[in-house]
Amino acid sequence: MENKQIYDFAVKWESVFRDFTNYKFQDIYFKLINDCEKLGFKEDLGIGFEYSYEEAFCDYLDFEDIVDYISDVDILGSIIYHKLKTFDKNSDAYEFSLWLNIAFTRFVEIFCVKIIDKKLKNVNISSKKHLKKLGVSKIVEEVVTLNNLGEVKFYIYENFAGISRKIEEKSFNIDSEMVEKIFENLICSINKRKFPKDDIDENFWTLSLEDISYEKYKFKDFLGNDLFFDSLSLSEFIRNTLDIDDLLLFDNNKYDEIKKFEIKYDRITKISDDEINYSENFSIDADLGTIEHIQNISEDIVVSKKYQIKYEIKKLLDEINSKNLFENNKQNLNEIIFPSNEERKYSIIIDFKKKGQKVINGFYYKNNLPKCWRNLIYNIEHLIKFFDYKELFDEKVFDKELFSKDDFMFCSVVFSDCGKKYYYISEDNNINIGDDVLVSVGKEHKIKIVKVVKIEYFNEKNSPFPIEKTKRIIRKCVKSDYYLYEDYE
C-alpha cells in the first residue's frame, strides 16, 4: 500500500467531512466504501478496536477523547472501514459524519504532523522545577543527554539566589540498540504531539534534538505533560532503559508502575436470624501476566477463573494508573441511610513499584465509590468478556456437520413477509443457522434478505430439489445491507 495513495485518500475525505453538511451521507457512502476497498483496508483491526473501545467506536465524543493515540494509518483505515460496514437504516447519518470527520482529521494529522523524518544523533532533555520551602525559593534543573554512540550523561543543577551549582553528575554507556529504541520512540512521540504556543516560564521541560543531517529541533512543554508512544509513557520507558528510577524527564516522575491491583468485595445479607455471606476477589498481577477472579458463593461453592494475557494486562494497568482512584464521591456517611438487611463493602489494594501499597476502603454504593469507578469496571469487564468465549458449549460449533466433496449445502430460508421455507444452495461453510443472507427472487432477480433456519447436506442423487434448478445464496449479510434492502423487517 503506497503512502501517497493513502495520503490522497485521507486529504480527499477530510475535506468532504470537514463540511459534510454540503453532502448527503447516503450519496457518498458507497464511494467511500469503494475507496477503502481499493486501498486494501480490512475489517479485522477495526473489529478488535470495537471490542476494546466500544464506547469510542459508537460515540463520536468518546472517539475524540482517544483518537490522538492512534498513530498507524493501517489501524485507522481498518477502524474507518469497519465503522462504515456497521452503517444501516437505523444509523444516525449526522452522528456518523461527525465521527468520520474526527477520524479523517486524525488521518491527515498522522501524515502532516511528521516533524522529524531522519535518525537522531544527539538528544538533550532538560527538566526545570521550582521548589519553595519555608518561604525560600530555588530552581532544580535535571539534564539528561545521550547520543547515537550510547554515551549517556546525567546532571542535576541547583539555582539559589541566582547562583547555580552542580550537585550530581553521572556518565555511563548503554547498548546501541537501547539508544536506537529510545530515539525511535522519541520521534514517534514528537510526531504525533501538539505543543503549547504560549511561553512557559516555570516548571517546564525542554527537549533539544539533532538528527544525522545536523538539523536541530527544540520542543518545550509544562513539566508533568508526558510524551507517549503506543499509549505508553516515554518518561517511564527512558527511566527503565537507563535504570534510573527518579528522573524527572517529561512527567515530573509522577508515573509509578502498578505491580498488582486487587479488588475485594463482601456482601452480608440478613434473612431472619441467618446471614448469607457472598464475596468476590479480583486481582491483576503484572509480573505473572495474570487476571484472577474468585467468587465465594457459599462454603461449598467457589468459582474461580484465571486469564493469562500479559500484554493486555499491561494496557489495562496503565489505564487504571491514569485514573484518579483516590478521588471518592464525597458525602457524609452519617447522613446516609443504609439498608437494614444488607451490608456491602469493598477494598482496593494497589501495589506500586516505587511508593509501595495504597489501600482504599468503603461501602459498595455509588455514593462511596471512586468517581471513575463506572468506566474502570466497564473496561475490566469488557476485557474479560473478550477472552471468555467458549467453543466447547457453542451449538454452532458442535452442531456443524462434516460433508463429502460430492455433497451440496442446502439452506432452508424464510422471508420476512411469509413463513414458508425455500431451499437455496451455498458454498460458504461459514453460514450458520440464524444468519441473514442475500438471495435473488423471481424472474427479475430482485435482491432480498432472508433468514437461514436449517442447513442440510445432500448429494446430487438424494437432493430434495434438482441441483440445476436451485438458486444460490449470494452471500452472508453485512450491516449496510439492512439499509439498502429496506423492505426487510
C-alpha positions, 0 to 999 in steps of 0.5 A: 500500500503506497503512502501517497495513495493513502495520503490522497485518500485521507486529504480527499475525505477530510475535506468532504467531512470537514463540511459534510453538511454540503453532502448527503451521507447516503450519496457518498457512502458507497464511494467511500466504501469503494475507496477503502476497498481499493486501498486494501483496508480490512475489517479485522483491526477495526473489529478488535478496536470495537471490542476494546473501545466500544464506547469510542467506536459508537460515540463520536465524543468518546472517539475524540477523547482517544483518537490522538493515540492512534498513530498507524494509518493501517489501524485507522483505515481498518477502524474507518472501514469497519465503522462504515460496514456497521452503517444501516437504516437505523444509523444516525447519518449526522452522528456518523459524519461527525465521527468520520470527520474526527477520524479523517482529521486524525488521518491527515494529522498522522501524515502532516504532523511528521516533524522529524523524518531522519535518525537522531544523533544527539538528544538533550532533555532538560527538566526545570522545577521550582521548589519553595520551602519555608518561604525560600525559593530555588530552581532544580534543573535535571539534564539528561543527554545521550547520543547515537554512540550510547554515551549517556550523561546525567546532571542535576543543577541547583539555582539559589539566589541566582547562583547555580551549582552542580550537585550530581553528575553521572556518565555511563554507556548503554547498548546501541540498540537501547539508544536506537529504541529510545530515539525511535520512540522519541520521534514517534512521540514528537510526531504525533504531539501538539505543543503549547504556543504560549511561553512557559516560564516555570516548571517546564521541560525542554527537549533539544534534538539533532538528527544525522543531517545536523538539523536541530529541533527544540520542543518545550512543554509544562513539566508533568505533560508526558510524551507517549508512544503506543499509549505508553509513557516515554518518561517511564520507558527512558527511566527503565532503559537507563535504570534510573528510577527518579528522573524527572524527564517529561512527567515530573516522575509522577508515573509509578508502575502498578505491580498488582491491583486487587479488588475485594468485595463482601456482601452480608445479607440478613434473612431472619436470624441467618446471614448469607455471606457472598464475596468476590476477589479480583486481582491483576498481577503484572509480573505473572501476566495474570487476571484472577477472579474468585467468587465465594458463593457459599462454603461449598461453592467457589468459582474461580477463573484465571486469564493469562494475557500479559500484554493486555494486562499491561494496557489495562494497568496503565489505564487504571494508573491514569485514573484518579482512584483516590478521588471518592464521591464525597458525602457524609456517611452519617447522613446516609441511610443504609439498608437494614438487611444488607451490608456491602463493602469493598477494598482496593489494594494497589501495589506500586513499584516505587511508593509501595501499597495504597489501600482504599476502603468503603461501602459498595454504593455509588455514593462511596465509590471512586468517581471513575469507578463506572468506566474502570469496571466497564473496561475490566469487564469488557476485557474479560468478556473478550477472552471468555468465549467458549467453543466447547458449549457453542451449538454452532460449533458442535452442531456443524456437520462434516460433508463429502466433496460430492455433497451440496449445502442446502439452506432452508430460508424464510422471508420476512413477509411469509413463513414458508421455507425455500431451499437455496444452495451455498458454498460458504461453510461459514453460514450458520443457522440464524444468519441473514443472507442475500438471495435473488427472487423471481424472474427479475432477480430482485435482491432480498434478505432472508433468514437461514433456519436449517442447513442440510447436506445432500448429494446430487442423487438424494437432493430434495430439489434438482441441483440445476434448478436451485438458486444460490445464496449470494452471500452472508449479510453485512450491516449496510445491507439492512439499509439498502434492502429496506423492505426487510423487517 
